[in-house]
Amino acid sequence: MSETSQMLLGVNIDHVATLRQQRGTRYPEVAQAALVAEHHGADAITIHLREA
């Protein structure tokens, strides 16, 4: 990987989905968490899909 294409910050937002599942609510919003991470400079965002 060249210096200019190196990933600087990757954010895993799985814990946001875990909170939703444990609370049995529709919040916090997973998409909103991704947007916040992107807004604050995340170069990559990861989430693992779950079956309902």
C-alpha positions, 0 to 999 in steps of 0.5 A, spaced: 500 500 500 502 506 498 503 512 503 497 516 499 492 510 499 493 507 506 487 507 510 488 511 516 481 510 520 477 504 520 470 504 525 467 498 526 459 500 528 457 493 530 456 495 538 451 500 535 447 494 533 448 490 539 445 496 543 439 496 539 438 488 539 439 488 547 435 494 548 429 491 544 429 498 541 430 502 534 435 506 537 441 508 536 441 508 529 446 504 525 446 509 519 447 515 523 453 512 527 456 511 520 454 518 518 458 520 524 464 516 523 464 518 516 463 526 518 469 525 523 474 522 518 473 515 518 476 512 512 472 505 512 466 503 516 465 496 518 458 492 520 456 485 520 449 484 518 445 480 522 438 476 521 432 478 525 
